Amino acid sequence: MIKQVCKKIKQIVTENIKFFILFFLLLFTLTYEFPYYIETPGGTIDVTDRIVVENGYSANGSFHLAYVSELKATIPTLLLAKLKKDWDIIEKNEVVMENENADEVYLRDRMQLEEANQNAILVAFKQANKEVTIENQQLFVTYIDATAKTDLKIGDQIIQVFNTPISSKIELSQILKQYSVGDTIQFTVIRNQKKLEVKAEMILVQEIPMIGIMLHEKLELETSPEVEFHFKSSESGPSGGLMMTLAIYNQLTEEDITQGKKIVGTGTIDANGKVGDIAGVKYKLKGAEKGKADIFFVPNGKNYEEAIRLKERLHYKIEIVGVNTFEEALEYLKKYVK
């Protein structure tokens, strides 16, 4: 029976060999990935679908995150990018560094989203005079410079330097100040649930002695009321920090600062409420305009200037507001909605 089946399959392949060759050539042509990415105008995500504050106040309007759509470069997407004026081809090394892989980039982006979430809680609760405490803190590696001389890996949780327990960036910085270029620092880390001893050599980066890594402080926060985040696995990065902070604050306070408006924006947020620059402003503004937003928040400076130039060139009606801090965005809305 098996011999008959194999014979039949061989006969089908032999009789249709040209078809199969053409099919696999076409499949390869359509799916082969080149070392580029395609960035295109994205859209907006309603924050109320991602953030829930226990017994929070509802809003007549809405807060939205703006995002950039990113496609892998295949022959079809490259051809479309050549035809569409608002699609841009960028080199792969602008997204994934030579010493990283896609999994490490994804892990870093997810940790950055987590940090944005916790900063949003800290800032919003403080502004709303609500209770929040830090119950626990952990330190993770999120980036390793190509020039770094270390066994550390992205995702490592650093728990000790030599014999000193640490859990914050400040603690590590104070320890490293004691060492010079060429010195070897010994770390104890947790990697894949195993405790390991690794090393890093002090190097010179932009005339400053360091080990060439970036870190994420993971906080375990206790809040009253409780806050839950429901981001999809495909959603990551820190650029929604400002809008998440506004959304949490609005659920914590009785006054509705949206007043029925669709408010879209972008910008990172730190624990002190400072708004930081982001990439892809033009794609995000186009997504906000397409989504018929009333207001578009953007970090002041080069991000704001780029957005204004695009608005003037394309004759957009959307109101663009540049801010340096969460408080500036809040003050603008409180004046705007009255």
N, C-alpha and C positions, 0 to 999 in steps of 0.2 A: 504493500500500500504506500509506504513512504517513498519507495523508489519511483512509483508511478507519479506521485505528487511532484517530486523533484524533477522528473522528466518533463512533466507538463509545464512547470515553471521555467525550465531551461528553454523549452520550445517557445513560450510566450516572449521571453527576453530576446531570444535569437531573432524572432520574427519582427520584433519592435525595437531593435537595438538603436536605430536612429532616433526614435521618439525618446527613449530613455536618456540618451546622450544629450539631446537638446533640452530635455526637462531639467537634468541636473546642472547643465551649463546655465540655464535661465535662473534656476534656484540660487546658484552660486553668485550670479551677477546681481540679483536683487537683494541678497542678504549679506554679502561680504562687507565687513565694516572697515572703513578707512580711519586713519589716525586723526580724525576731526570730530567736532560736534556741531550741530546746527542749533542756534538759539533763535527762538521765535516769540512773538507776543504771546503772553500767557493769559491768565484770567484772574478771577478773584474767588476767595473762599470765605463764606460767611462764618465769622468767628463763633457765633452762637451754636454752630454745628460741631464745634471743636472744644469749647470751654463751657463747663457747667459749674456755677457757684450755688452751693446749697441755699435754698430759699432766696435766691437772688431776685432782684427787681427785673422786670421785663422792659423792653425798649420798643418804641414805635418805629424807630429807624434801625440801622444795622451797621456793624463794623466788619470790614472785610480785609483779609490779607491779599496782597498782590503778589503774583508769582510769575516766573519766567518758564516757558516750555523749552525743554532741551531734548533734541533728538540725536540718535547716533547717525553717523555719516555713512550712508549707503549710496549707491548710484541714484536711486529714485529721490532720496532726500537732498542729495547734492544738486541734482538737476532742478528740483523745486526751489532750492535756495538761490540758484542763479536767476530764476524767473521772478521770484518774489522779492521786492525791494526791502521788506522789513524782516527778511530771514537772513541771518549772518552766519558765516562759516568761521569757526574758531579752531585753533590747533588743540589737540588733545592735551598737550602739556600745560595748557592754561586751566584745565579742569582737574586733571590727574597728574601729579608730579612724577618725575622719572623714578623716584625712589618709593613710590606708593603704588597700590593697586586699587581697583574700583571698590573692593570691599572695605578697605581702610578709609577711603574718602567717604563712603556711606556711613561708616561708624562715626567718623568725626562729625558729619552733618547731623546725625541723630543726637550726638552729645551736645552740639551747639543748640539744637532745638530744645533739649532738656534744660540747658542753662538759660535760654531765653524765657522758658516757662517759669523757672524759679525766680528770675529777676523780675518778671512781670508781676508775680505774686508779691514779692517784697515791696516793690514800688507802689503798686496799687493799694495794698493794705495799709502802708504807711500814710499815703495821701488820704485814705478814707478813715483813718484813725481806728483801724481794726486790728485784732490780735493776731500776730504771727511770731513764731519762735523757731529757731534752728535747733533741731534735735540731734542731728548727726551731720558729719561732713566727710567727704572722701575726695581724693585727688587722682585724676586720670590723665594720661598722656593722649593728646589729640593730634599732635603734629610733630614730625621730626625733620629738621632741615637736612638737605642733601649733603651738607658739609659736616654734619654731626658725626662724632666718633663714639658710638654707643651701641649697647645691646638692647636698649629700651625699644619697645614696639608700641604702635598706636593701640590704645585700649588697655594698656597696663595700668593697674592701680598701684600708685606709689604709697607704701606704708611706712618705710623707714629710709633714712639716709645715714649710712654707717649704722650706729646703734640708736639713733634718735628718731622716735616716731613722729611723723608729720601727716597733716591732712589739709594743708592750705598752701596757696602760692606764696604768701608772705613768709611762712615758716621756711619754705625751701629757699626763697630768695635770701633770707638772712643767713642761712647756712652756707650758701654758695659764695657769699661775699668774702668768706674767710679763705677762699682758694684762688689760685692764679692759673693762667693759661698753661696747659700741660699737665696739671694735676688730675688724678683719677678719682672720681667720686663713686662710691659703692652704694647701690640702691637695693632695697628689698621690695619686690613687687608681687602682686597677685596677677597671674596670667592663666586664663582658662582654668580658674579655680585651683591653681597650684601656686605655692609660694616659691619664688625664685630669687637668686642673687644675680644682679646684673651690674654693669659698669658704664660710666660715661666720662669722657675726658673733657676738661675745660678747654674751649676754643675761643677764638676771637671772631665775633660777628658784628660788623659795623663798628669796629673799634671798642666793643664791649665784651669782656670775658663772660662766657655763658656756656651752657651745654647744648644749646640749639634745639630746644623743644618748646612746645606750647602745651598748656595744661587746662583742664576743666575741673572746677570745683563742684562736685555733686552734693547738693544739700537735701537733707531730709527735713521738710518743713511741717510744722504743726500749725494749722490755721483754724480760726473760728470766724465765719463758717468755712466748711471744707470746699476745696476746689478740685475739679476733675478735668483732665485733658483727654481728648479723644481724637488724636491725630492719626491719620492712616500711615502705614509703614512706608509709603512712597513719599510722604511729606517730611521735610527735614530742613535744617539750616536755621540761622539766627535772625533773618531779616524781618520776621513778623513780630518781633519783640514789642515795638511801640504799640501796634494795634491790639495785641493781646493784653497789654497793660490797660489801655483805654477800655477794652471790653470787660475786663475783670472789675475795674473801678466802677463802671456804669451799673454792673450787677450788684455792687456793694452799697450803692448810694441811691436814695429815693429819687433824686432829680435825674431826669432822663436827658443826658447831654446830646443825644442824637436828634431829638425833636423831629423824628420822621425822615431824617436824611440818610442817604446811603453814603457812608464814609469809608473810603478805601485808603490804604497807605502802606508804607514800607519804612524800615529802619530798625536797627538793632537797639536793644536797651540794656544798660548795665545796672548794677544793684543800686546806683545812686540816681538813676533816672535819666542819665545822659543818653541821647539818641546818636547812634553811629552810622557812618556811611555804609552803603550797600552797592552791589553790582546790578546791572540790568535795568536801570531806571527807565530807559525808553520803552522797553518791552512791558514793564509793569504799568506805566502810564497809558500805553495803548490798550492794555487789558482793562484798566479802570474806565477809560473813555468808552470802550466798546460795551462795558457793563453798565453804562449810564450812571456813573457815580456823580455825586454832587460835590464832594470834597476829596482831594488827594493829598495826604500828608507825606512829606519827604524830608530826609535830613537836610539841614541847611548847608550852604556851601556848594561844592561842585555838583552834588546830586540835584539840588534845587535849581541851579543855573541850567543844567542839562534839560531838566523837565520844562522849564520856562521856554527855552529855545524851541523845544519840540512842540509845545502848545502853540506858540506864535506861528511856527512854520506850517502846522497842520490845521490852524484855526479852531482849536478845541475850545469848548465852553466851560470845561471843568475848572473849579477853583483849586489852585495849587497853593499849598501852605508849607513853607519851609520852617522847621523847628530844630532847636538844639537840645531840648529837654522834654520830658513828659509833661512837666508843668506848663510849658509854653503851649503844647497841643491842647491841654485841658483848659487853659485860660482862653484860647482862641474859640473853642467850642462853646464855652459858657457865655462869651460875648456874642458869638455868631447866632446862637439859637434863641436869643432873647429879642 
